[in-house]
C-alpha cells in the first residue's frame, strides 16, 4: 500500500515542469494541428505567452508570426488550434523553483505543422574521386 503511494508521488514529481525545456516539451504534447482536410498543412505559427506562479496563462497570448502562404481560413484554424493547445496545457504544473523563475516572463512558442525533412547530405567535390 505504501509502495503505491510513493510511486504515485514519484509520477507526479516527474510530470512537474522544472526547466524551460520542460515547458516547451509540455506545450508540444498539447499541440494538435488542424486536420489537413480543413486547413493547409505546413503552416507555422508563433505565439508569445506568459504564465503566473500557479501555471495559469497570464494576460492574453499574442500571435507574432504566421506563415506567409497561409490563407485567411488557415490562419483562423491555426489560431484556434494554438489557443486550444494552450488551454490543454494550463495550468502548467511548475515546480516551486520554476514557478518563481518564470512567473510573468514571456515565452515565444513556435507551433509547426510540417514534417522535418532530413538535412541534405553535403557533397564535397574534393572528396569525390575522379578518374582522369
C-alpha positions as CSV (number, residue, x, y, z in Angstrom):
1,X,0.0,0.0,0.0
2,X,2.8,2.4,0.9
3,X,4.6,1.5,-2.3
4,X,1.6,2.6,-4.3
5,X,1.6,6.0,-2.6
6,X,5.3,6.5,-3.2
7,X,5.1,5.6,-6.9
8,X,2.1,7.9,-7.4
9,X,4.1,10.7,-5.7
10,X,7.1,9.9,-7.9
11,X,4.9,10.1,-11.1
12,X,3.5,13.5,-10.0
13,X,7.0,14.8,-9.5
14,X,8.1,13.5,-12.9
15,X,5.2,15.3,-14.6
16,X,6.1,18.7,-13.0
17,X,7.7,21.3,-15.2
18,X,11.1,22.2,-13.8
19,X,13.1,23.6,-16.7
20,X,12.4,25.8,-19.7
21,X,13.0,22.8,-21.9
22,X,10.2,21.1,-20.0
23,X,7.9,24.0,-20.7
24,X,8.4,23.6,-24.5
25,X,8.2,19.8,-24.3
26,X,4.9,20.0,-22.4
27,X,3.5,22.5,-24.9
28,X,4.5,20.3,-27.8
29,X,2.5,17.4,-26.3
30,X,-0.6,19.6,-26.2
31,X,-0.3,20.7,-29.9
32,X,-2.8,19.2,-32.3
33,X,-2.7,21.0,-35.6
34,X,-5.9,21.3,-37.6
35,X,-6.6,18.3,-39.9
36,X,-5.3,18.6,-43.5
37,X,-8.9,18.4,-44.7
38,X,-9.8,21.7,-43.0
39,X,-6.5,23.7,-43.3
40,X,-3.3,23.5,-45.3
41,X,-0.5,21.6,-43.7
42,X,2.9,23.1,-43.5
43,X,1.9,26.3,-41.6
44,X,4.0,27.7,-38.8
45,X,2.6,30.0,-36.1
46,X,4.4,31.7,-33.2
47,X,2.7,32.9,-30.1
48,X,4.0,34.9,-27.1
49,X,2.5,33.6,-23.8
50,X,3.3,34.2,-20.1
51,X,2.3,32.2,-17.1
52,X,1.8,33.2,-13.4
53,X,3.2,31.3,-10.5
54,X,0.3,28.9,-10.5
55,X,1.0,28.0,-14.1
56,X,-2.1,29.7,-15.5
57,X,-1.9,31.9,-18.6
58,X,-1.2,35.5,-17.7
59,X,-2.9,38.1,-19.9
60,X,-3.7,37.3,-23.5
61,X,-1.4,35.3,-25.7
62,X,-0.2,37.2,-28.7
63,X,0.4,35.7,-32.2
64,X,3.6,37.2,-33.6
65,X,4.1,35.1,-36.7
66,X,2.1,33.2,-39.2
67,X,3.4,31.5,-42.4
68,X,3.3,33.8,-45.4
69,X,1.5,31.2,-47.6
70,X,-1.4,30.8,-45.0
71,X,-4.8,31.7,-46.3
72,X,-7.3,33.5,-44.0
73,X,-9.0,30.2,-43.3
74,X,-5.6,28.6,-42.4
75,X,-4.9,31.5,-40.1
76,X,-8.2,31.1,-38.3
77,X,-7.8,27.3,-38.0
78,X,-4.3,27.5,-36.7
79,X,-5.1,30.3,-34.2
80,X,-7.9,28.2,-32.8
81,X,-5.5,25.2,-32.6
82,X,-2.9,27.2,-30.7
83,X,-5.4,28.6,-28.2
84,X,-6.7,25.0,-27.6
85,X,-3.2,23.8,-27.1
86,X,-2.5,26.5,-24.5
87,X,-5.8,25.6,-22.8
88,X,-4.9,21.9,-22.7
89,X,-1.6,22.7,-21.1
90,X,-2.7,25.1,-18.5
91,X,-2.3,25.3,-15.7
92,X,1.3,24.4,-16.2
93,X,2.5,22.2,-13.3
94,X,5.6,24.2,-12.3
95,X,7.8,23.2,-9.5
96,X,8.1,25.8,-6.8
97,X,11.5,27.0,-8.1
98,X,10.4,27.1,-11.7
99,X,7.2,29.0,-10.8
100,X,9.2,31.8,-9.2
101,X,11.7,31.9,-12.1
102,X,9.1,32.1,-15.0
103,X,6.2,34.0,-13.5
104,X,5.3,36.8,-15.8
105,X,8.2,36.1,-18.3
106,X,7.2,35.8,-21.9
107,X,7.8,32.7,-23.9
108,X,7.9,32.7,-27.7
109,X,6.5,29.3,-28.7
110,X,6.6,28.1,-32.2
111,X,4.0,25.7,-33.3
112,X,4.9,23.8,-36.5
113,X,2.8,21.6,-38.7
114,X,5.4,20.2,-41.0
115,X,7.5,17.1,-41.1
116,X,11.1,18.0,-40.9
117,X,12.9,16.9,-44.0
118,X,16.2,15.2,-43.5
119,X,19.1,17.5,-43.9
120,X,20.7,17.2,-47.3
121,X,23.9,15.3,-47.4
122,X,26.8,17.6,-48.3
123,X,28.8,16.5,-51.2
124,X,32.3,17.7,-51.3
125,X,33.9,17.8,-54.7
126,X,37.4,17.4,-53.3
127,X,36.4,14.1,-51.6
128,X,34.8,12.6,-54.7
129,X,37.4,10.5,-56.6
130,X,37.7,11.4,-60.2
131,X,39.4,9.3,-62.8
132,X,41.0,11.4,-65.5
